[in-house]
Amino acid sequence: EMHSNMIRAYIEGEFSSQVLPEKERYVGNYGIGSEFWETKTDDVKAGVIPNLKTYLDELARHYHGTGQKLKKELAAMNGSNDKKAASAAKAGESFVKAAAYYQQYMRTFPDDPRVPEMIYMRAEALFDGGDHVAAIGEYEKAAYELKHDKYGADAGYAALVAYQKHAGDLQKTYGEESPQLDEWRSRSVDSQLKFVNTYREDERSGAVLAKTSEELFALKRYEKALEVANTVVSGKGNTDSKLYRTAYGVIAHSQYELGNYAAAEAGYRDQLKYIPEDDGKRETVVERMAATAYKQGDAALQDNDLNTAIGHFLRIKEMAPESDARVAAQYDAATHMLTLKQWKQALTELQELRRKFPDHKLTGDVSQKIAYAYEQDGQW
């Protein structure tokens, strides 16, 4: 009690510079891991517990706040690199101390009702200090082991942000196509799915689902990407038009990669509903949709079904009327019409090609094909 009385005297006497180090000495002398804590009975230790709770909390928050203040000042600092480095180091030390005091509180009082808060705050200190991997462990503990009403959802979402931060570090170090980054993205996806399954009603769940579907597609886990993206568009998460746009894009891309070209086309059509007419990205989606129609035509050719193939190729005229895909598709349709001796239909398509795209590289022999069709049709 003498030590705590001395601390109170420093506070009352306005000796503020002595308060912090004395609280640290108190924790060191009487806290977990000290000789006192290891050798005294529970009855004796009960006398220091109230002060330990107070001081550990105050020390953790002091160093956490100090680190945040230094970090903010560092962002606005215009001084020398040495000065910035020194300030950054001091901020880092403060975050490390804060995390240690939060952890000591948790270890000392594992059944205390404030433990979930301390776990969350420790994660915040680790994150602020740049230790994203360690922060994830604490965030996920708060989110999925404790599922705390106040901190759970925020902790789960913060873990996802930490995953992204570390992914950025891995990308810089190892590159975009590295196995290290792929493995980390896979772990991130698992955490994203856990967040959505645990906190379905959270307003951020829709955005997380859409992001998850994109990550799964990037990992070439196309069937799982489809499953998640379909959850987004089914309305099971809280979504907006931008998320529908993303999700339908993932659905279309995944179906395309899986060889389901009709379903891919439907996905792109749905995606276009959420892209404004004046958005430059709309043209890209239209071209992708045309590519799916072309693939369906190719599939029909593989089955020797020329009429069906021609039908798919000609659909592209309306889908993407000014695209290269339209020229190639119409040219192929006309060529297959010649094979089927559909002379008049072939002439219609060939003449339109020559009229609309006279300088296109594919229309160089169109005049010869037109002449052949006329000849075969008896018009010469």
C-alpha positions as a printed NumPy array, in Angstrom:
array([[   0.   ,    0.   ,    0.   ],
       [   2.949,    2.359,    0.594],
       [   3.764,    2.278,   -3.107],
       [   0.218,    3.099,   -4.169],
       [   0.043,    5.86 ,   -1.547],
       [   3.225,    7.349,   -2.978],
       [   1.664,    7.357,   -6.451],
       [  -1.421,    9.124,   -5.098],
       [   0.829,   11.661,   -3.405],
       [   2.611,   12.349,   -6.69 ],
       [  -0.765,   12.87 ,   -8.377],
       [  -2.091,   15.146,   -5.633],
       [   1.183,   17.049,   -5.456],
       [   1.121,   17.546,   -9.232],
       [   4.413,   15.699,   -9.718],
       [   3.113,   14.359,  -13.01 ],
       [   6.512,   13.342,  -14.355],
       [   6.858,   10.833,  -11.5  ],
       [   3.431,    9.238,  -11.844],
       [   3.969,    7.166,  -14.992],
       [   7.308,    5.591,  -14.037],
       [   6.012,    4.802,  -10.53 ],
       [   2.968,    3.042,  -11.974],
       [   5.286,    1.035,  -14.196],
       [   7.444,    0.131,  -11.199],
       [   4.343,   -0.882,   -9.259],
       [   3.256,   -3.222,  -12.048],
       [   6.771,   -4.598,  -12.28 ],
       [   7.031,   -5.161,   -8.538],
       [   3.601,   -6.65 ,   -7.905],
       [   2.248,   -7.824,  -11.233],
       [   2.19 ,  -11.237,  -12.854],
       [   5.682,  -12.662,  -13.271],
       [   7.062,  -10.712,  -10.315],
       [   8.495,  -12.389,   -7.204],
       [   5.601,  -10.982,   -5.209],
       [   2.992,  -12.5  ,   -7.518],
       [   4.754,  -15.859,   -7.645],
       [   5.315,  -16.235,   -3.904],
       [   2.408,  -14.564,   -2.095],
       [  -0.908,  -16.128,   -1.234],
       [  -4.112,  -15.153,   -2.956],
       [  -5.233,  -13.27 ,    0.142],
       [  -2.117,  -11.117,    0.039],
       [  -2.321,  -10.586,   -3.708],
       [  -5.925,   -9.476,   -3.346],
       [  -4.607,   -6.276,   -1.768],
       [  -2.837,   -5.171,   -4.962],
       [  -5.393,   -6.355,   -7.528],
       [  -7.457,   -3.132,   -7.625],
       [  -4.362,   -1.028,   -8.251],
       [  -2.999,   -3.478,  -10.822],
       [  -6.25 ,   -3.313,  -12.79 ],
       [  -6.211,    0.459,  -12.754],
       [  -2.529,    0.906,  -13.547],
       [  -2.374,   -1.718,  -16.309],
       [  -5.339,   -0.115,  -18.005],
       [  -3.929,    3.386,  -17.644],
       [  -0.441,    2.401,  -18.815],
       [  -1.787,    0.567,  -21.864],
       [  -3.974,    3.484,  -22.879],
       [  -1.235,    6.024,  -22.218],
       [   1.267,    4.317,  -24.494],
       [  -1.385,    3.557,  -27.096],
       [  -2.429,    7.211,  -27.159],
       [   1.206,    8.346,  -27.259],
       [   1.914,    6.116,  -30.226],
       [  -1.127,    7.391,  -32.087],
       [  -0.166,   10.991,  -31.402],
       [   3.394,   10.428,  -32.619],
       [   2.126,    8.616,  -35.7  ],
       [  -0.159,   11.515,  -36.537],
       [   2.655,   14.02 ,  -36.036],
       [   4.919,   11.882,  -38.198],
       [   2.451,   12.014,  -41.072],
       [   2.587,   15.814,  -41.012],
       [   6.333,   16.056,  -40.329],
       [   8.564,   17.924,  -42.796],
       [  11.874,   17.437,  -41.014],
       [  14.931,   15.344,  -41.854],
       [  14.775,   11.624,  -42.47 ],
       [  16.719,   11.028,  -39.247],
       [  14.131,   12.975,  -37.28 ],
       [  11.313,   11.051,  -38.926],
       [  13.034,    7.743,  -38.243],
       [  13.498,    8.636,  -34.574],
       [   9.851,    9.64 ,  -34.249],
       [   8.706,    6.48 ,  -36.008],
       [  10.851,    4.354,  -33.688],
       [   9.409,    6.089,  -30.626],
       [   5.875,    5.558,  -31.908],
       [   6.658,    1.895,  -32.543],
       [   8.028,    1.467,  -29.009],
       [   4.865,    3.039,  -27.594],
       [   2.622,    0.635,  -29.482],
       [   4.714,   -2.328,  -28.335],
       [   4.425,   -1.209,  -24.707],
       [   0.689,   -0.66 ,  -25.064],
       [   0.194,   -4.142,  -26.525],
       [   2.26 ,   -5.638,  -23.71 ],
       [   0.21 ,   -3.929,  -20.992],
       [  -3.075,   -4.952,  -22.616],
       [  -1.781,   -8.52 ,  -22.719],
       [  -0.639,   -8.384,  -19.095],
       [  -4.108,   -7.298,  -18.052],
       [  -5.57 ,  -10.284,  -19.938],
       [  -3.11 ,  -12.738,  -18.386],
       [  -3.508,  -11.354,  -14.884],
       [  -7.306,  -11.233,  -14.926],
       [  -8.423,  -13.875,  -17.472],
       [ -11.986,  -13.956,  -16.102],
       [ -12.432,  -10.203,  -15.902],
       [ -15.395,   -8.864,  -17.935],
       [ -13.086,   -6.348,  -19.596],
       [ -10.904,   -9.03 ,  -21.194],
       [ -12.723,   -8.859,  -24.575],
       [ -12.091,   -5.123,  -24.641],
       [  -8.422,   -5.65 ,  -23.795],
       [  -8.039,   -8.246,  -26.546],
       [  -9.571,   -5.838,  -29.052],
       [  -7.434,   -2.92 ,  -27.86 ],
       [  -4.286,   -5.062,  -27.973],
       [  -5.128,   -5.899,  -31.586],
       [  -5.566,   -2.191,  -32.31 ],
       [  -2.171,   -1.39 ,  -30.781],
       [  -0.49 ,   -4.15 ,  -32.778],
       [  -2.181,   -2.944,  -35.96 ],
       [  -1.205,    0.687,  -35.305],
       [   2.358,   -0.482,  -34.749],
       [   2.422,   -2.289,  -38.097],
       [   2.375,   -5.847,  -36.736],
       [  -0.588,   -6.874,  -38.87 ],
       [  -0.108,  -10.619,  -38.526],
       [  -0.155,  -10.507,  -34.719],
       [  -3.086,   -8.084,  -34.829],
       [  -5.109,  -10.563,  -36.887],
       [  -4.74 ,  -13.226,  -34.21 ],
       [  -6.168,  -10.924,  -31.538],
       [  -8.905,   -9.521,  -33.781],
       [ -10.073,  -13.003,  -34.724],
       [  -9.999,  -14.111,  -31.086],
       [ -12.344,  -11.237,  -30.198],
       [ -14.538,  -11.839,  -33.228],
       [ -14.867,  -15.619,  -33.355],
       [ -13.863,  -17.09 ,  -30.006],
       [ -15.504,  -14.513,  -27.77 ],
       [ -18.059,  -13.116,  -30.277],
       [ -18.39 ,  -10.063,  -28.065],
       [ -21.524,   -8.   ,  -28.698],
       [ -19.665,   -4.692,  -28.686],
       [ -16.293,   -5.583,  -30.235],
       [ -16.933,   -8.776,  -32.206],
       [ -18.072,   -7.442,  -35.582],
       [ -15.603,   -4.55 ,  -35.573],
       [ -12.805,   -6.936,  -34.666],
       [ -13.749,   -9.341,  -37.45 ],
       [ -13.808,   -6.549,  -40.009],
       [ -10.557,   -5.048,  -38.71 ],
       [  -8.922,   -8.451,  -39.197],
       [  -9.849,   -8.269,  -42.884],
       [  -8.213,   -4.862,  -43.167],
       [  -5.098,   -6.28 ,  -41.521],
       [  -5.085,   -9.156,  -44.015],
       [  -5.134,   -6.608,  -46.843],
       [  -2.304,   -4.618,  -45.289],
       [  -0.088,   -7.67 ,  -44.968],
       [  -1.018,   -8.782,  -48.482],
       [   0.281,   -5.442,  -49.717],
       [   3.569,   -6.043,  -47.911],
       [   3.874,   -9.527,  -49.42 ],
       [   3.11 ,   -8.206,  -52.879],
       [   5.918,   -5.656,  -52.602],
       [   8.343,   -8.274,  -51.321],
       [   7.513,  -11.335,  -53.413],
       [   5.42 ,  -10.097,  -56.338],
       [   1.818,  -10.452,  -57.509],
       [   2.104,  -14.07 ,  -58.665],
       [   4.035,  -15.365,  -55.661],
       [   2.904,  -18.461,  -53.73 ],
       [   3.359,  -16.499,  -50.506],
       [   0.758,  -13.967,  -51.622],
       [  -1.625,  -16.664,  -52.875],
       [  -1.427,  -18.508,  -49.569],
       [  -2.121,  -15.31 ,  -47.652],
       [  -5.053,  -14.416,  -49.9  ],
       [  -6.476,  -17.859,  -49.278],
       [  -6.291,  -17.289,  -45.527],
       [  -7.889,  -13.881,  -46.022],
       [ -10.771,  -15.442,  -47.944],
       [ -11.369,  -17.917,  -45.106],
       [ -11.563,  -15.002,  -42.675],
       [ -13.924,  -13.096,  -44.954],
       [ -16.276,  -16.064,  -45.144],
       [ -16.102,  -16.479,  -41.38 ],
       [ -17.039,  -12.808,  -40.94 ],
       [ -20.076,  -13.097,  -43.2  ],
       [ -21.248,  -16.348,  -41.626],
       [ -20.852,  -14.957,  -38.097],
       [ -22.063,  -11.385,  -38.634],
       [ -24.563,  -11.817,  -41.46 ],
       [ -26.647,   -8.82 ,  -40.394],
       [ -23.699,   -6.446,  -40.235],
       [ -24.036,   -3.662,  -42.814],
       [ -20.556,   -4.471,  -44.146],
       [ -21.35 ,   -8.113,  -44.923],
       [ -22.436,   -7.419,  -48.522],
       [ -19.211,   -5.613,  -49.364],
       [ -17.199,   -8.394,  -47.735],
       [ -19.034,  -11.023,  -49.772],
       [ -18.36 ,   -9.164,  -53.018],
       [ -14.685,   -8.797,  -52.121],
       [ -14.521,  -12.487,  -51.212],
       [ -15.901,  -13.524,  -54.58 ],
       [ -13.239,  -11.415,  -56.334],
       [ -10.479,  -12.947,  -54.218],
       [ -11.736,  -16.461,  -54.918],
       [ -11.766,  -15.753,  -58.639],
       [  -8.194,  -14.417,  -58.443],
       [  -7.235,  -17.669,  -56.689],
       [  -8.917,  -19.622,  -59.536],
       [ -11.39 ,  -21.154,  -57.114],
       [ -14.144,  -20.56 ,  -59.646],
       [ -16.894,  -22.747,  -58.215],
       [ -16.51 ,  -21.237,  -54.752],
       [ -16.39 ,  -17.769,  -56.312],
       [ -19.691,  -18.538,  -58.019],
       [ -21.237,  -19.726,  -54.773],
       [ -20.234,  -16.56 ,  -52.917],
       [ -21.139,  -14.171,  -55.74 ],
       [ -24.553,  -15.797,  -56.053],
       [ -25.054,  -15.195,  -52.344],
       [ -24.452,  -11.491,  -52.966],
       [ -27.024,  -11.213,  -55.748],
       [ -29.548,  -13.368,  -53.891],
       [ -29.917,  -10.574,  -51.363],
       [ -28.778,  -12.622,  -48.378],
       [ -26.218,   -9.947,  -47.568],
       [ -26.714,   -6.182,  -47.355],
       [ -25.75 ,   -5.024,  -50.836],
       [ -25.977,   -2.027,  -53.137],
       [ -25.791,   -1.609,  -56.896],
       [ -21.982,   -1.425,  -56.969],
       [ -21.753,   -4.747,  -55.179],
       [ -24.235,   -6.348,  -57.564],
       [ -22.102,   -5.082,  -60.423],
       [ -19.022,   -6.694,  -58.895],
       [ -20.8  ,   -9.93 ,  -58.058],
       [ -22.347,  -10.384,  -61.498],
       [ -18.921,   -9.752,  -63.012],
       [ -17.446,  -12.525,  -60.878],
       [ -20.32 ,  -14.83 ,  -61.83 ],
       [ -19.766,  -14.144,  -65.52 ],
       [ -15.957,  -14.496,  -65.339],
       [ -16.184,  -17.713,  -63.339],
       [ -18.741,  -19.282,  -65.663],
       [ -16.537,  -18.358,  -68.605],
       [ -13.492,  -19.993,  -67.03 ],
       [ -15.571,  -23.091,  -66.276],
       [ -16.671,  -23.252,  -69.914],
       [ -20.305,  -22.396,  -69.179],
       [ -20.568,  -19.771,  -71.886],
       [ -24.349,  -19.328,  -71.935],
       [ -24.339,  -18.748,  -68.175],
       [ -21.397,  -16.375,  -68.584],
       [ -23.345,  -14.394,  -71.164],
       [ -26.293,  -14.159,  -68.76 ],
       [ -23.924,  -12.922,  -66.049],
       [ -22.572,  -10.161,  -68.247],
       [ -26.111,   -9.148,  -69.229],
       [ -27.007,   -8.863,  -65.577],
       [ -23.843,   -6.891,  -64.872],
       [ -24.713,   -4.379,  -67.597],
       [ -27.9  ,   -3.497,  -65.69 ],
       [ -25.706,   -1.903,  -63.038],
       [ -23.317,   -0.028,  -65.349],
       [ -24.453,    3.437,  -66.537],
       [ -24.629,    4.067,  -70.277],
       [ -21.886,    6.714,  -70.06 ],
       [ -19.48 ,    4.492,  -68.104],
       [ -16.425,    3.626,  -70.206],
       [ -16.241,    0.155,  -68.643],
       [ -19.549,   -0.747,  -70.208],
       [ -17.869,   -1.334,  -73.574],
       [ -15.467,   -3.848,  -72.014],
       [ -18.352,   -5.847,  -70.563],
       [ -20.175,   -5.767,  -73.906],
       [ -17.073,   -7.156,  -75.628],
       [ -16.801,   -9.906,  -73.023],
       [ -20.455,  -10.785,  -73.548],
       [ -19.84 ,  -10.956,  -77.295],
       [ -16.909,  -13.289,  -76.622],
       [ -19.229,  -15.659,  -74.756],
       [ -21.626,  -15.735,  -77.731],
       [ -18.679,  -16.465,  -80.027],
       [ -17.607,  -19.322,  -77.748],
       [ -21.12 ,  -20.754,  -77.958],
       [ -20.824,  -20.599,  -81.737],
       [ -17.488,  -22.394,  -81.58 ],
       [ -19.042,  -25.099,  -79.41 ],
       [ -21.797,  -25.6  ,  -81.953],
       [ -19.162,  -25.95 ,  -84.688],
       [ -17.479,  -28.67 ,  -82.656],
       [ -20.814,  -30.507,  -82.769],
       [ -21.047,  -29.913,  -86.536],
       [ -24.184,  -27.839,  -85.97 ],
       [ -23.466,  -25.041,  -88.431],
       [ -26.911,  -23.465,  -88.289],
       [ -26.761,  -23.064,  -84.528],
       [ -23.221,  -21.688,  -84.825],
       [ -24.373,  -19.151,  -87.416],
       [ -27.19 ,  -18.065,  -85.105],
       [ -24.743,  -17.403,  -82.249],
       [ -22.34 ,  -15.508,  -84.507],
       [ -25.077,  -13.272,  -85.88 ],
       [ -26.314,  -12.405,  -82.371],
       [ -23.074,  -10.519,  -81.888],
       [ -24.178,   -7.958,  -84.497],
       [ -26.708,   -6.638,  -82.014],
       [ -24.615,   -7.215,  -78.891],
       [ -21.517,   -5.337,  -80.004],
       [ -22.272,   -3.687,  -83.358],
       [ -19.011,   -1.732,  -83.649],
       [ -16.593,   -4.259,  -82.204],
       [ -13.93 ,   -6.403,  -83.825],
       [ -15.801,   -9.404,  -82.432],
       [ -18.821,   -8.433,  -84.517],
       [ -16.736,   -8.302,  -87.716],
       [ -15.139,  -11.698,  -87.032],
       [ -18.462,  -13.279,  -86.064],
       [ -20.352,  -11.937,  -89.068],
       [ -17.517,  -12.984,  -91.39 ],
       [ -17.554,  -16.512,  -89.931],
       [ -21.344,  -16.684,  -90.144],
       [ -21.238,  -15.753,  -93.842],
       [ -18.469,  -18.284,  -94.494],
       [ -20.507,  -21.085,  -92.926],
       [ -23.57 ,  -19.959,  -94.883],
       [ -21.53 ,  -20.493,  -98.048],
       [ -20.677,  -23.964,  -96.82 ],
       [ -24.38 ,  -24.652,  -96.356],
       [ -25.106,  -23.121,  -99.799],
       [ -27.234,  -20.43 ,  -98.216],
       [ -26.23 ,  -18.024, -100.993],
       [ -28.714,  -15.214, -100.46 ],
       [ -28.212,  -15.114,  -96.693],
       [ -24.438,  -15.15 ,  -97.182],
       [ -24.662,  -12.292,  -99.693],
       [ -26.667,  -10.209,  -97.242],
       [ -24.026,  -10.586,  -94.518],
       [ -21.033,  -10.155,  -96.837],
       [ -22.413,   -7.051,  -98.476],
       [ -23.174,   -5.516,  -95.108],
       [ -19.63 ,   -6.255,  -93.959],
       [ -18.133,   -4.639,  -97.048],
       [ -20.367,   -1.596,  -96.649],
       [ -19.839,   -1.047,  -92.932],
       [ -16.207,   -2.151,  -92.537],
       [ -14.452,   -1.612,  -95.895],
       [ -11.017,   -1.138,  -94.325],
       [ -11.097,   -3.928,  -91.756],
       [  -8.369,   -6.554,  -92.142],
       [ -10.923,   -9.392,  -92.194],
       [ -12.898,   -7.964,  -95.09 ],
       [ -10.027,   -8.101,  -97.577],
       [ -11.437,  -11.133,  -99.42 ],
       [ -15.112,  -10.294,  -98.955],
       [ -15.478,   -9.152, -102.575],
       [ -14.208,  -12.543, -103.757],
       [ -16.702,  -14.335, -101.522],
       [ -19.493,  -12.105, -102.816],
       [ -18.558,  -12.933, -106.393],
       [ -18.518,  -16.652, -105.58 ],
       [ -21.951,  -16.43 , -103.919],
       [ -23.412,  -14.579, -106.92 ],
       [ -22.002,  -17.187, -109.233],
       [ -23.352,  -20.092, -107.215],
       [ -26.727,  -18.425, -106.849],
       [ -26.996,  -18.043, -110.596],
       [ -27.062,  -14.286, -110.521],
       [ -24.125,  -14.058, -112.976]])
